[in-house]
Amino acid sequence: MSVAAAPQAPLRWTEAPDQTWTFNGWKEARGLSVNYFVAGPEEAQPFLLIHGFGASGFHWRRNVNVLAGAGYRVYAIDLVGFGLSSKPVIDYDSRIWRDQCAAFLREVAGCGAGGRKAIVAGNSIGGYTALALGAEYPDLCLGIASLNGAGRFSPPPEEAERLRREEAARAERSPVAVAVDQAREYVATSLQRAVAFTGLFVTKQPLRIKQVLRQVYPVRPEMADDELVESIVYPAEDAPGLAPPGQIPEVFYRIVSRNSGGGGVPVDVLISQLEMPLLLLWGEEDPWVVSALGDKAQACAEACGVDVRRVSVAAGHCPQDEAPEAVNKGLLDFAEQLRLGGAP
C-alpha cells in the first residue's frame, strides 16, 4: 500500500535551540546539551531522523512536518559536535552518536519500555549511525532507513591478509623503530591538524558551503538555499558558545580525523547484525556515496537474510532535502509496511 504525503510547511531556521535534552551517557563528557526538533502526536509511533556530516536536525526541514502530519511523533536530533548541540573537545568515536541516539530514544521518545520502538532514518554519517543503532539496540528500533549512508565495507580477503601482515610486522618492531614511527606519526598528525584548521576556515565561508551543497544537489541545486547555508554557518562560527573558547577548529579536526572514512565497524558487519527491516532510500546521482555502494549494501543485506528494500530517488547525497516529496513517500510507505508486519 502506498501512502500519500500531505503537503506541510517546512521548518524555519532560527538561531535559538528548539528543544533541548541533556546527554550523560558518554564517559569522556557528561552533561552535553542536545538540540532537537519534535512534531506530531505525543503518543504516536516515534520516528527519529539523524543528519549527516556538517549538518543538523534542520536538514530534515522538509520532512519533519510531513511525517508528523501523517500521524507520527517525529524527532530530528542534532548530533553532539554539530548544529546547536554541545561541541566538547573529545576523541569523536562514532559510537558516541549511536549511544546518544539510544539514550535519546529511551529518555525522550520513551522507547524500550513496554516494547515501544522507533523507526530510525539517517542520511550520510547519520545513515551509518542508524545502522549502528539498529545493530546494537534492537530493542529500540522497529526499522532502519539509510539515505546514502556513509561508512566503509570490509576489505576483500587478500587486502585483509595484507593488513594483518602489516599489523604483525608493527608488533615486532624494535624500540628504535617504534620511536621513529611515533615521531613520524606526530609530524603527520600536526600536518593533518593544520590542514583541517585551514580547511575549516575555507569551508565555513557561505559561498563555499553553497558551492559544495550544489555539487551534491545535482538534480535540483536550487533546493540548497541560503537558509540551509545559514543553518550550517552559524554553528560552525560557534556564536552560541557550544565549544570551549577558540576550540571549534580542534573539534572539527577530531571529528574529521576519526570519521572521514566512516565508523570503526564496517557497514557489512552492521547490516549482518540487523534484526529489523532495512530501507535503502538512495539518491542515485550522489557523487560521494555513489549508487554502486547502495547496490553493495543491498546485496550484503540480501545475502545475510535481512528484510531489505531499495527505493531509488532522482537526487544526490542529501535526497531528503533535494527531493523531499519522493523521500517522504518512501519513508511513509516503509512505516506503513512496518505497521502491517513487514508485508511488501
LOKEZA-474249 format. One record per residue: residue in three letters; x, y, z of N, C-alpha, C, CB in turn. Coordinates in steps of 0.2 Angstrom, whole numbers, padded with zeros to 4 digits, always signed. Glycine has a CB too. Example, Ala and Ser with C-alpha at 12.3 -4.5 7.8 and 13.67 -1.06 7.14 Angstrom:
% residues 2
ALA+0066-0028+0039+0062-0022+0039+0066-0016+0039+0057-0022+0045SER+0064-0011+0035+0068-0005+0036+0064+0000+0039+0070-0003+0029
This chain:
% residues 344
MET+0004-0006+0000+0000+0000+0000+0004+0006+0000-0005+0000+0006SER+0003+0011-0004+0007+0017-0005+0003+0022-0001+0008+0019-0012VAL+0007+0026+0003+0004+0031+0007+0006+0038+0005+0007+0031+0015ALA+0001+0042+0004+0002+0049+0001+0004+0054+0006-0005+0052-0002ALA+0009+0058+0005+0012+0063+0010+0008+0069+0009+0019+0063+0009ALA+0004+0072+0013+0001+0078+0013+0006+0084+0013-0005+0079+0018PRO+0005+0089+0009+0009+0095+0010+0009+0098+0017+0007+0100+0004GLN+0015+0100+0019+0016+0103+0026+0021+0108+0025+0017+0098+0031ALA+0021+0113+0029+0026+0119+0029+0032+0116+0032+0023+0125+0033PRO+0038+0118+0029+0044+0116+0031+0046+0119+0038+0050+0117+0026LEU+0051+0117+0041+0054+0120+0047+0057+0127+0045+0059+0116+0051ARG+0058+0132+0049+0061+0138+0048+0067+0138+0052+0057+0144+0049TRP+0073+0141+0049+0079+0141+0053+0079+0147+0058+0085+0142+0049THR+0081+0146+0064+0082+0151+0069+0088+0149+0073+0075+0152+0074GLU+0091+0154+0076+0097+0153+0080+0096+0151+0087+0101+0160+0080ALA+0090+0151+0089+0088+0148+0096+0087+0141+0095+0082+0152+0099PRO+0089+0137+0100+0088+0130+0101+0080+0129+0100+0091+0127+0107ASP+0078+0123+0098+0071+0122+0098+0069+0118+0104+0069+0117+0091GLN+0071+0112+0105+0070+0109+0111+0077+0106+0114+0065+0103+0111THR+0078+0106+0120+0085+0103+0122+0084+0097+0127+0089+0109+0126TRP+0089+0093+0127+0089+0087+0132+0097+0086+0134+0086+0081+0128THR+0098+0084+0140+0105+0083+0142+0107+0076+0141+0105+0085+0149PHE+0112+0075+0138+0115+0068+0137+0121+0067+0142+0118+0067+0129ASN+0120+0062+0146+0125+0060+0151+0128+0053+0150+0122+0060+0158GLY+0127+0050+0144+0129+0043+0143+0136+0042+0140+0124+0040+0139TRP+0140+0047+0140+0147+0046+0137+0152+0048+0142+0148+0051+0130LYS+0157+0043+0144+0161+0044+0149+0166+0050+0149+0165+0038+0150GLU+0168+0052+0143+0173+0057+0142+0170+0064+0143+0176+0057+0135ALA+0163+0064+0142+0160+0071+0143+0153+0070+0145+0160+0075+0136ARG+0151+0072+0151+0144+0072+0154+0141+0079+0153+0144+0070+0161GLY+0134+0079+0154+0130+0085+0154+0130+0088+0147+0133+0089+0159LEU+0130+0085+0142+0130+0088+0135+0123+0090+0133+0133+0083+0130SER+0123+0096+0131+0116+0099+0128+0115+0097+0121+0116+0107+0129VAL+0109+0094+0120+0107+0091+0113+0101+0095+0111+0106+0084+0114ASN+0101+0098+0105+0096+0101+0102+0092+0096+0098+0098+0108+0098TYR+0085+0097+0098+0081+0093+0093+0075+0096+0092+0080+0086+0097PHE+0072+0094+0086+0065+0096+0084+0060+0091+0085+0065+0098+0076VAL+0054+0093+0087+0049+0087+0088+0042+0090+0085+0049+0086+0096ALA+0039+0085+0082+0032+0087+0080+0028+0081+0080+0032+0090+0073GLY+0021+0081+0080+0017+0076+0079+0014+0074+0086+0020+0070+0077PRO+0009+0069+0086+0005+0067+0092+0010+0064+0097+0000+0062+0090GLU+0010+0065+0103+0014+0063+0108+0015+0056+0109+0013+0066+0115GLU+0009+0052+0108+0009+0045+0110+0009+0041+0103+0002+0043+0113ALA+0011+0044+0098+0011+0041+0091+0017+0037+0090+0010+0046+0085GLN+0018+0033+0085+0024+0029+0083+0030+0034+0082+0023+0025+0077PRO+0035+0033+0086+0041+0038+0085+0045+0037+0079+0046+0037+0091PHE+0047+0042+0076+0052+0042+0070+0058+0047+0072+0048+0045+0064LEU+0064+0044+0072+0070+0048+0073+0074+0049+0067+0074+0044+0079LEU+0075+0055+0066+0079+0057+0060+0086+0060+0062+0075+0063+0056ILE+0091+0057+0058+0098+0058+0060+0101+0061+0054+0102+0052+0063HIS+0104+0067+0055+0108+0071+0050+0115+0068+0048+0108+0078+0051GLY+0118+0071+0043+0124+0069+0041+0130+0074+0043+0124+0068+0033PHE+0136+0073+0040+0141+0077+0042+0141+0084+0041+0148+0074+0039GLY+0142+0089+0045+0142+0096+0045+0135+0099+0045+0145+0097+0038ALA+0130+0095+0045+0123+0097+0045+0120+0097+0052+0119+0093+0040SER+0114+0097+0053+0110+0097+0059+0103+0094+0058+0110+0104+0062GLY+0099+0094+0063+0092+0091+0063+0088+0095+0058+0089+0091+0069PHE+0090+0102+0057+0087+0106+0052+0087+0104+0045+0090+0113+0053HIS+0092+0099+0043+0092+0097+0037+0086+0092+0035+0099+0092+0036TRP+0082+0090+0040+0076+0087+0039+0070+0092+0039+0075+0081+0044ARG+0071+0098+0037+0066+0103+0037+0060+0102+0033+0069+0110+0035ARG+0061+0098+0027+0056+0097+0023+0053+0090+0024+0059+0097+0016ASN+0054+0087+0029+0052+0080+0031+0048+0080+0038+0057+0075+0031VAL+0050+0084+0043+0048+0083+0049+0040+0084+0050+0051+0088+0054ASN+0038+0090+0047+0031+0091+0047+0026+0087+0043+0029+0098+0046VAL+0029+0084+0038+0025+0080+0033+0024+0073+0037+0029+0079+0026LEU+0030+0070+0040+0029+0064+0043+0024+0065+0049+0036+0061+0046ALA+0025+0071+0053+0021+0072+0059+0013+0073+0056+0023+0078+0062GLY+0012+0076+0051+0005+0077+0048+0002+0070+0046+0006+0081+0042ALA+0006+0065+0045+0004+0058+0043+0002+0054+0050+0009+0054+0039GLY+0004+0057+0056+0002+0054+0062+0008+0051+0066-0003+0049+0060TYR+0014+0053+0064+0019+0050+0068+0022+0056+0073+0025+0048+0063ARG+0026+0053+0078+0029+0058+0083+0036+0058+0080+0029+0055+0090VAL+0038+0064+0077+0044+0064+0074+0050+0068+0078+0043+0068+0067TYR+0056+0066+0078+0061+0069+0081+0067+0070+0076+0063+0065+0088ALA+0070+0076+0076+0076+0077+0072+0081+0080+0076+0074+0082+0066ILE+0086+0076+0077+0091+0077+0083+0097+0080+0080+0093+0071+0086ASP+0101+0085+0084+0107+0087+0082+0112+0083+0086+0108+0095+0084LEU+0117+0079+0082+0122+0075+0085+0127+0079+0089+0125+0071+0080VAL+0130+0077+0094+0135+0080+0098+0141+0082+0093+0138+0076+0104GLY+0143+0088+0093+0148+0091+0089+0145+0095+0083+0152+0085+0086PHE+0139+0094+0082+0135+0098+0076+0129+0102+0078+0133+0092+0071GLY+0127+0106+0074+0121+0110+0075+0122+0114+0081+0115+0106+0075LEU+0116+0114+0085+0116+0118+0091+0116+0113+0097+0109+0121+0091SER+0120+0108+0096+0122+0103+0102+0129+0105+0104+0121+0096+0100SER+0130+0103+0110+0137+0104+0113+0142+0101+0109+0138+0100+0120LYS+0148+0105+0109+0154+0103+0105+0160+0102+0109+0155+0108+0099PRO+0160+0097+0113+0166+0096+0118+0172+0094+0114+0164+0090+0123VAL+0178+0095+0117+0184+0093+0114+0186+0086+0117+0190+0098+0116ILE+0184+0081+0113+0185+0074+0114+0187+0070+0108+0178+0071+0117ASP+0189+0064+0109+0190+0060+0103+0183+0057+0101+0195+0054+0105TYR+0181+0059+0095+0175+0058+0092+0174+0051+0089+0172+0063+0087ASP+0173+0046+0093+0171+0039+0091+0164+0039+0088+0173+0034+0096SER+0163+0036+0083+0156+0036+0080+0151+0033+0085+0156+0032+0074ARG+0154+0029+0090+0149+0026+0095+0146+0031+0099+0153+0021+0099ILE+0149+0037+0100+0145+0042+0104+0139+0044+0101+0150+0049+0104TRP+0138+0044+0094+0132+0046+0091+0127+0041+0091+0133+0048+0084ARG+0129+0034+0091+0125+0029+0092+0122+0029+0099+0129+0022+0091ASP+0126+0030+0104+0124+0029+0111+0120+0036+0113+0130+0029+0115GLN+0121+0041+0109+0117+0047+0110+0110+0046+0108+0120+0053+0107CYS+0110+0043+0102+0103+0042+0099+0099+0036+0103+0103+0039+0092ALA+0103+0031+0106+0100+0026+0110+0097+0029+0116+0105+0021+0112ALA+0101+0034+0120+0099+0037+0126+0093+0041+0125+0105+0041+0129PHE+0093+0045+0119+0088+0049+0117+0081+0046+0116+0089+0053+0111LEU+0081+0040+0113+0075+0036+0112+0073+0033+0118+0077+0030+0107ARG+0077+0032+0123+0074+0029+0129+0072+0035+0134+0080+0026+0133GLU+0075+0040+0134+0074+0046+0139+0069+0051+0136+0080+0049+0141VAL+0069+0052+0130+0064+0057+0127+0058+0054+0123+0068+0062+0122ALA+0060+0049+0119+0054+0046+0115+0051+0040+0119+0057+0043+0108GLY+0053+0038+0124+0050+0033+0128+0051+0026+0125+0043+0034+0129CYS+0056+0025+0121+0057+0018+0118+0060+0013+0123+0061+0019+0112GLY+0059+0007+0122+0062+0002+0126+0057-0001+0131+0068+0004+0130ALA+0053+0004+0134+0048+0002+0139+0042+0000+0136+0047+0009+0144GLY+0040-0006+0138+0033-0009+0135+0034-0011+0128+0028-0004+0136GLY+0040-0011+0126+0041-0014+0119+0040-0008+0113+0036-0019+0117ARG+0040-0002+0116+0039+0004+0111+0046+0005+0107+0038+0010+0115LYS+0046+0005+0100+0051+0006+0096+0051+0011+0091+0053-0001+0093ALA+0056+0014+0089+0056+0019+0084+0058+0017+0077+0061+0025+0086ILE+0055+0020+0072+0058+0020+0065+0064+0025+0065+0052+0021+0060VAL+0070+0023+0063+0075+0027+0063+0078+0028+0056+0081+0024+0067ALA+0079+0034+0053+0081+0036+0047+0087+0040+0047+0076+0039+0042GLY+0092+0039+0044+0098+0043+0044+0101+0044+0037+0104+0040+0048ASN+0104+0050+0036+0107+0052+0030+0115+0053+0031+0105+0059+0027SER+0119+0050+0026+0126+0050+0026+0129+0047+0033+0128+0058+0026ILE+0133+0051+0037+0135+0048+0043+0129+0046+0048+0140+0053+0046GLY+0124+0050+0047+0118+0048+0050+0115+0041+0048+0112+0053+0050GLY+0116+0039+0042+0114+0033+0040+0118+0028+0043+0114+0032+0032TYR+0125+0029+0044+0129+0024+0047+0127+0024+0054+0136+0027+0047THR+0125+0029+0058+0123+0029+0064+0117+0025+0065+0122+0036+0067ALA+0112+0026+0061+0106+0022+0061+0107+0015+0061+0101+0024+0055LEU+0112+0013+0056+0113+0006+0056+0117+0003+0062+0118+0004+0050ALA+0121+0007+0065+0124+0005+0071+0119+0005+0077+0130+0010+0073LEU+0115+0009+0077+0110+0009+0082+0105+0003+0082+0105+0016+0082GLY+0103+0001+0076+0099-0005+0075+0103-0011+0077+0097-0005+0068ALA+0109-0011+0075+0113-0017+0076+0114-0018+0084+0120-0017+0073GLU+0116-0013+0087+0117-0013+0094+0111-0013+0099+0122-0007+0096TYR+0106-0010+0097+0100-0009+0101+0094-0011+0098+0099-0001+0103PRO+0093-0017+0096+0087-0020+0093+0080-0019+0097+0087-0027+0091ASP+0081-0018+0103+0075-0017+0107+0072-0010+0106+0077-0018+0115LEU+0076-0005+0103+0074+0002+0102+0071+0003+0095+0079+0006+0104CYS+0073-0001+0090+0072+0000+0083+0067-0004+0080+0079+0000+0080LEU+0062-0001+0077+0057-0005+0073+0059-0007+0066+0050-0002+0073GLY+0062-0002+0063+0065-0002+0056+0070+0003+0055+0059-0001+0051ILE+0075+0002+0051+0081+0007+0049+0080+0009+0042+0087+0003+0051ALA+0081+0015+0041+0081+0018+0034+0088+0022+0033+0075+0023+0032SER+0092+0020+0028+0098+0023+0027+0098+0027+0020+0104+0017+0026LEU+0099+0033+0021+0098+0038+0015+0106+0039+0013+0094+0044+0016ASN+0108+0036+0008+0115+0037+0006+0120+0037+0012+0116+0044+0002GLY+0119+0031+0016+0123+0030+0022+0130+0030+0020+0121+0024+0026ALA+0134+0033+0025+0142+0033+0024+0144+0027+0027+0145+0039+0027GLY+0151+0026+0027+0154+0020+0030+0158+0016+0025+0149+0016+0034ARG+0163+0012+0028+0167+0008+0024+0165+0001+0024+0174+0008+0026PHE+0166-0003+0019+0165-0010+0019+0171-0014+0021+0162-0013+0012SER+0170-0021+0023+0176-0025+0025+0180-0026+0019+0174-0032+0028PRO+0187-0026+0020+0191-0027+0014+0190-0034+0011+0198-0025+0016PRO+0192-0035+0005+0192-0042+0002+0197-0046+0005+0193-0042-0006PRO+0197-0053+0005+0202-0057+0009+0209-0055+0008+0200-0064+0007GLU+0211-0054+0002+0218-0053+0000+0220-0046+0004+0220-0053-0007GLU+0216-0041+0004+0218-0035+0007+0218-0036+0015+0213-0029+0005ALA+0213-0040+0017+0213-0041+0024+0219-0045+0027+0207-0045+0026GLU+0222-0049+0022+0228-0053+0024+0234-0048+0024+0229-0059+0019ARG+0234-0044+0019+0240-0039+0019+0240-0034+0025+0239-0035+0013LEU+0234-0032+0027+0233-0028+0033+0236-0032+0039+0226-0025+0034ARG+0234-0038+0040+0236-0042+0045+0243-0043+0046+0232-0049+0045ARG+0246-0044+0040+0254-0045+0040+0257-0038+0042+0256-0047+0033GLU+0254-0033+0040+0257-0026+0042+0257-0025+0049+0254-0021+0038GLU+0251-0027+0052+0250-0026+0059+0255-0031+0063+0243-0027+0061ALA+0256-0037+0061+0260-0041+0064+0267-0039+0064+0260-0048+0061ALA+0269-0036+0058+0276-0033+0057+0277-0027+0062+0277-0031+0050ARG+0272-0023+0063+0272-0017+0068+0273-0019+0075+0266-0013+0067ALA+0270-0025+0076+0270-0028+0083+0277-0030+0085+0265-0033+0084GLU+0281-0032+0080+0288-0034+0081+0294-0029+0080+0289-0040+0076ARG+0292-0023+0079+0297-0018+0078+0301-0017+0085+0294-0011+0077SER+0308-0015+0083+0312-0014+0089+0310-0007+0092+0320-0013+0086PRO+0313-0006+0098+0311+0001+0102+0313+0007+0098+0315+0001+0108VAL+0319+0006+0094+0321+0012+0090+0316+0013+0084+0328+0011+0087ALA+0314+0008+0081+0309+0009+0075+0302+0011+0078+0308+0002+0072VAL+0300+0009+0084+0294+0012+0087+0295+0019+0088+0293+0008+0094ALA+0301+0021+0091+0302+0029+0092+0301+0033+0086+0308+0030+0096VAL+0305+0030+0080+0305+0033+0074+0298+0034+0071+0309+0030+0069ASP+0294+0029+0072+0287+0029+0069+0283+0033+0073+0284+0022+0069GLN+0284+0034+0079+0280+0038+0084+0281+0046+0082+0281+0037+0091ALA+0288+0047+0080+0289+0054+0078+0286+0056+0072+0297+0055+0078ARG+0286+0051+0067+0283+0052+0060+0276+0053+0061+0284+0046+0056GLU+0272+0049+0066+0265+0050+0067+0264+0057+0070+0263+0044+0071TYR+0268+0059+0074+0267+0066+0077+0267+0071+0072+0272+0067+0083VAL+0272+0071+0068+0273+0076+0062+0267+0075+0058+0279+0075+0058ALA+0265+0069+0056+0259+0068+0051+0253+0071+0054+0258+0061+0049THR+0252+0070+0061+0246+0072+0064+0246+0080+0065+0245+0069+0071SER+0252+0083+0066+0252+0090+0066+0250+0093+0059+0259+0092+0068LEU+0253+0090+0054+0251+0092+0047+0244+0092+0046+0255+0089+0042GLN+0241+0086+0048+0234+0085+0047+0229+0090+0051+0232+0078+0049ARG+0232+0091+0057+0228+0096+0061+0228+0103+0057+0231+0097+0068ALA+0234+0105+0055+0235+0112+0052+0230+0112+0045+0242+0113+0050VAL+0230+0106+0042+0226+0106+0035+0219+0107+0037+0228+0100+0032ALA+0217+0103+0043+0210+0103+0045+0208+0110+0047+0209+0098+0050PHE+0212+0114+0051+0211+0120+0053+0210+0125+0047+0216+0123+0058THR+0214+0125+0042+0214+0129+0036+0207+0127+0032+0220+0128+0032GLY+0206+0120+0032+0200+0118+0028+0194+0121+0031+0200+0111+0028LEU+0193+0121+0038+0188+0124+0041+0186+0131+0040+0188+0123+0049PHE+0192+0135+0040+0191+0142+0038+0189+0143+0031+0198+0145+0039VAL+0191+0139+0027+0189+0140+0020+0181+0137+0019+0193+0136+0015THR+0180+0131+0022+0174+0128+0020+0168+0131+0024+0174+0121+0022LYS+0169+0135+0029+0164+0138+0033+0161+0145+0030+0165+0139+0040GLN+0165+0147+0024+0163+0153+0021+0156+0151+0017+0168+0155+0016PRO+0151+0156+0018+0145+0154+0015+0145+0153+0007+0140+0160+0016LEU+0149+0156+0003+0149+0155-0004+0152+0148-0005+0154+0160-0007ARG+0157+0146-0001+0160+0139-0002+0155+0134+0000+0166+0138+0002ILE+0151+0135+0005+0146+0130+0008+0141+0129+0002+0143+0132+0014LYS+0139+0134-0001+0134+0134-0006+0136+0130-0012+0131+0141-0008GLN+0143+0131-0014+0146+0128-0019+0146+0120-0018+0153+0131-0021VAL+0148+0118-0012+0148+0111-0011+0141+0108-0011+0152+0110-0004LEU+0137+0112-0008+0130+0109-0007+0127+0108-0014+0125+0114-0003ARG+0128+0113-0019+0125+0112-0025+0129+0107-0029+0126+0119-0029GLN+0135+0105-0028+0138+0099-0031+0135+0092-0029+0146+0099-0029VAL+0132+0092-0022+0129+0086-0020+0121+0086-0020+0131+0085-0013TYR+0119+0092-0023+0112+0093-0025+0112+0093-0033+0108+0099-0022PRO+0114+0088-0036+0115+0089-0044+0108+0089-0048+0119+0083-0046VAL+0103+0087-0045+0097+0087-0049+0093+0093-0048+0092+0081-0047ARG+0092+0096-0042+0089+0102-0040+0093+0106-0036+0082+0100-0037PRO+0098+0109-0039+0103+0113-0035+0100+0119-0031+0109+0116-0039GLU+0094+0121-0034+0091+0127-0031+0088+0125-0024+0085+0130-0035MET+0088+0119-0022+0085+0117-0016+0090+0118-0010+0083+0110-0016ALA+0096+0119-0012+0102+0121-0007+0102+0128-0006+0109+0118-0009ASP+0097+0131-0003+0096+0138-0002+0100+0142+0003+0089+0140-0002ASP+0099+0148+0004+0103+0152+0009+0101+0150+0016+0101+0160+0007GLU+0095+0148+0017+0093+0146+0024+0096+0140+0026+0085+0145+0024LEU+0097+0136+0022+0101+0130+0023+0109+0132+0025+0101+0124+0018VAL+0111+0136+0020+0118+0138+0021+0119+0142+0028+0120+0143+0016GLU+0114+0146+0030+0114+0149+0037+0114+0144+0042+0108+0154+0037SER+0110+0139+0042+0110+0134+0047+0116+0130+0048+0104+0129+0045ILE+0121+0130+0043+0127+0127+0043+0133+0132+0046+0129+0124+0037VAL+0132+0138+0043+0137+0143+0045+0137+0145+0053+0137+0149+0041TYR+0131+0146+0055+0130+0149+0062+0133+0144+0067+0123+0149+0064PRO+0132+0137+0067+0135+0133+0072+0143+0133+0071+0132+0126+0071ALA+0145+0133+0064+0152+0132+0063+0156+0138+0066+0153+0132+0055GLU+0153+0144+0066+0156+0150+0069+0156+0150+0077+0152+0156+0067ASP+0152+0145+0079+0150+0144+0086+0149+0151+0090+0157+0141+0090ALA+0144+0154+0087+0142+0160+0090+0138+0159+0097+0137+0164+0086PRO+0135+0153+0097+0131+0152+0104+0136+0149+0109+0126+0147+0103GLY+0143+0148+0108+0147+0146+0113+0146+0139+0115+0147+0150+0118LEU+0145+0134+0110+0144+0127+0112+0150+0123+0113+0139+0124+0107ALA+0156+0126+0111+0163+0123+0111+0167+0127+0116+0166+0122+0104PRO+0172+0124+0119+0176+0128+0123+0179+0134+0119+0182+0124+0126PRO+0180+0140+0122+0183+0146+0118+0189+0144+0114+0185+0151+0123GLY+0188+0146+0107+0193+0145+0102+0194+0138+0100+0199+0148+0105GLN+0190+0133+0102+0191+0126+0101+0187+0123+0095+0190+0122+0107ILE+0183+0127+0091+0180+0124+0086+0184+0121+0081+0175+0130+0082PRO+0190+0124+0079+0194+0120+0074+0197+0113+0077+0200+0125+0072GLU+0198+0113+0083+0200+0107+0086+0195+0102+0086+0203+0108+0093VAL+0189+0104+0087+0183+0099+0087+0182+0097+0080+0176+0103+0090PHE+0182+0101+0075+0182+0099+0068+0187+0094+0066+0182+0106+0063TYR+0193+0095+0068+0199+0091+0067+0197+0084+0070+0205+0094+0069ARG+0195+0084+0076+0194+0077+0079+0188+0073+0076+0193+0078+0087ILE+0183+0077+0074+0178+0073+0070+0180+0071+0064+0172+0078+0069VAL+0183+0075+0060+0185+0073+0053+0191+0067+0053+0188+0079+0049SER+0196+0068+0058+0201+0063+0058+0199+0056+0060+0207+0066+0063ARG+0194+0056+0064+0191+0049+0066+0186+0046+0062+0189+0050+0074ASN+0182+0050+0058+0176+0048+0055+0176+0049+0047+0171+0051+0058SER+0181+0052+0044+0181+0053+0037+0180+0047+0033+0187+0057+0035GLY+0182+0041+0035+0180+0035+0032+0175+0031+0034+0186+0031+0032GLY+0170+0034+0038+0165+0031+0042+0167+0028+0049+0163+0025+0037GLY+0163+0025+0052+0164+0022+0059+0169+0016+0059+0158+0020+0062GLY+0170+0014+0065+0175+0009+0066+0173+0002+0064+0177+0008+0073VAL+0166+0001+0064+0164-0006+0061+0161-0006+0054+0158-0008+0066PRO+0164-0010+0050+0162-0010+0043+0154-0010+0042+0165-0016+0039VAL+0152-0007+0037+0144-0007+0035+0142-0014+0035+0143-0003+0029ASP+0145-0018+0031+0143-0025+0030+0142-0029+0037+0147-0029+0025VAL+0146-0028+0042+0146-0031+0048+0139-0028+0052+0152-0030+0052LEU+0138-0022+0051+0132-0019+0055+0126-0022+0051+0132-0011+0054ILE+0126-0022+0045+0120-0025+0041+0118-0032+0043+0121-0024+0034SER+0124-0036+0044+0123-0043+0046+0120-0044+0053+0130-0046+0045GLN+0120-0039+0057+0118-0039+0064+0111-0037+0065+0122-0035+0068LEU+0108-0034+0059+0101-0031+0060+0096-0037+0061+0100-0027+0054GLU+0091-0035+0065+0086-0040+0066+0079-0037+0064+0085-0042+0074MET+0079-0031+0061+0073-0027+0059+0074-0026+0051+0072-0021+0063PRO+0068-0024+0048+0069-0022+0041+0073-0016+0040+0062-0021+0038LEU+0076-0016+0034+0081-0011+0032+0078-0008+0025+0088-0013+0031LEU+0077-0001+0025+0076+0003+0019+0082+0006+0016+0070+0008+0020LEU+0084+0005+0010+0089+0009+0007+0086+0014+0002+0094+0004+0003LEU+0086+0020+0005+0082+0026+0001+0088+0030-0002+0077+0030+0006TRP+0089+0029-0008+0096+0031-0011+0095+0036-0017+0099+0025-0014GLY+0098+0042-0015+0099+0047-0021+0104+0044-0026+0102+0054-0018GLU+0102+0042-0031+0106+0038-0036+0111+0043-0040+0101+0035-0041GLU+0110+0049-0039+0115+0054-0043+0120+0056-0038+0111+0060-0046ASP+0121+0053-0032+0126+0055-0027+0133+0055-0030+0125+0051-0021PRO+0137+0060-0030+0144+0060-0032+0149+0057-0027+0146+0067-0034TRP+0146+0057-0020+0151+0054-0015+0149+0047-0013+0150+0059-0009VAL+0143+0046-0010+0141+0039-0008+0137+0036-0014+0137+0038-0002VAL+0141+0034-0019+0138+0033-0026+0133+0027-0026+0144+0031-0031SER+0129+0026-0031+0124+0021-0032+0127+0014-0031+0121+0022-0039ALA+0133+0013-0033+0136+0006-0033+0137+0004-0025+0143+0006-0036LEU+0138+0009-0021+0138+0007-0014+0131+0005-0011+0141+0013-0010GLY+0126+0009-0014+0119+0006-0012+0118-0001-0014+0114+0011-0015ASP+0120-0002-0020+0120-0009-0023+0124-0014-0018+0123-0010-0030LYS+0129-0012-0016+0133-0016-0012+0130-0018-0005+0140-0013-0010ALA+0127-0012-0002+0123-0013+0004+0117-0018+0003+0121-0006+0007GLN+0114-0017-0002+0108-0021-0004+0110-0028-0005+0104-0018-0010ALA+0115-0030-0008+0117-0036-0009+0120-0040-0003+0123-0037-0014CYS+0123-0036+0001+0125-0038+0008+0119-0040+0012+0129-0033+0012ALA+0114-0036+0012+0108-0037+0016+0104-0043+0014+0103-0031+0016GLU+0104-0044+0007+0100-0050+0004+0104-0056+0006+0100-0049-0003ALA+0111-0056+0006+0115-0062+0007+0114-0064+0015+0122-0061+0005CYS+0113-0059+0019+0113-0060+0026+0105-0062+0028+0115-0054+0030GLY+0101-0062+0024+0094-0063+0025+0090-0058+0029+0094-0069+0030VAL+0093-0051+0028+0089-0046+0031+0084-0044+0026+0094-0040+0032ASP+0078-0042+0029+0072-0039+0025+0074-0032+0023+0066-0039+0030VAL+0076-0032+0016+0078-0026+0014+0074-0024+0008+0086-0026+0012ARG+0073-0017+0007+0070-0015+0001+0074-0008-0001+0062-0013+0002ARG+0074-0007-0008+0078-0002-0011+0073+0003-0014+0083-0004-0016VAL+0073+0010-0013+0069+0015-0016+0074+0020-0019+0064+0018-0011SER+0074+0020-0026+0079+0025-0029+0075+0032-0030+0081+0022-0036VAL+0079+0037-0029+0077+0044-0029+0081+0048-0034+0077+0047-0022ALA+0079+0052-0038+0082+0056-0043+0085+0062-0039+0078+0059-0049ALA+0091+0061-0035+0094+0066-0031+0101+0064-0030+0090+0067-0024GLY+0104+0068-0026+0111+0067-0024+0112+0065-0017+0115+0073-0025HIS+0117+0067-0014+0119+0065-0007+0114+0066-0002+0126+0068-0005CYS+0110+0071-0002+0105+0073+0003+0098+0072+0000+0107+0080+0006PRO+0095+0067-0002+0089+0066-0005+0083+0069-0001+0088+0059-0007GLN+0084+0068+0006+0078+0071+0010+0077+0078+0009+0079+0069+0017ASP+0082+0082+0007+0081+0089+0006+0081+0091-0001+0087+0093+0009GLU+0084+0087-0006+0084+0089-0013+0077+0086-0016+0090+0086-0016ALA+0075+0081-0014+0069+0078-0017+0064+0075-0011+0071+0071-0021PRO+0062+0080-0007+0058+0078-0001+0052+0074-0002+0056+0084+0003GLU+0048+0076-0008+0042+0073-0010+0043+0065-0010+0039+0075-0016ALA+0048+0063-0014+0050+0056-0015+0052+0053-0009+0055+0055-0021VAL+0056+0056-0005+0059+0053+0002+0053+0053+0007+0064+0058+0004ASN+0049+0058+0007+0043+0057+0012+0039+0051+0010+0039+0064+0012LYS+0037+0051+0004+0033+0045+0002+0037+0038+0003+0032+0045-0006GLY+0043+0038+0002+0047+0032+0003+0047+0030+0011+0054+0032+0001LEU+0048+0035+0015+0048+0034+0022+0041+0032+0025+0050+0040+0026LEU+0036+0035+0022+0029+0033+0024+0027+0027+0022+0024+0039+0022ASP+0029+0025+0016+0027+0018+0013+0031+0013+0018+0029+0017+0006PHE+0037+0014+0020+0041+0010+0024+0037+0009+0031+0048+0012+0025ALA+0035+0015+0034+0032+0015+0040+0026+0011+0040+0031+0022+0042GLU+0022+0011+0034+0016+0008+0034+0017+0000+0033+0012+0010+0028GLN+0022-0002+0029+0024-0009+0029+0026-0012+0036+0030-0010+0024LEU+0030-0008+0040+0031-0010+0046+0025-0011+0051+0036-0005+0050ARG+0020-0006+0050+0014-0007+0054+0010-0013+0052+0010-0001+0053LEU+0011-0015+0046+0007-0021+0044+0012-0027+0045+0006-0021+0036GLY+0017-0027+0048+0021-0033+0050+0026-0034+0044+0017-0038+0051GLY+0028-0029+0040+0034-0031+0035+0031-0033+0029+0039-0036+0038ALA+0025-0033+0028+0022-0035+0021+0024-0030+0016+0015-0036+0021PRO+0027-0032+0010+0029-0028+0005+0023-0024+0002+0033-0031-0001
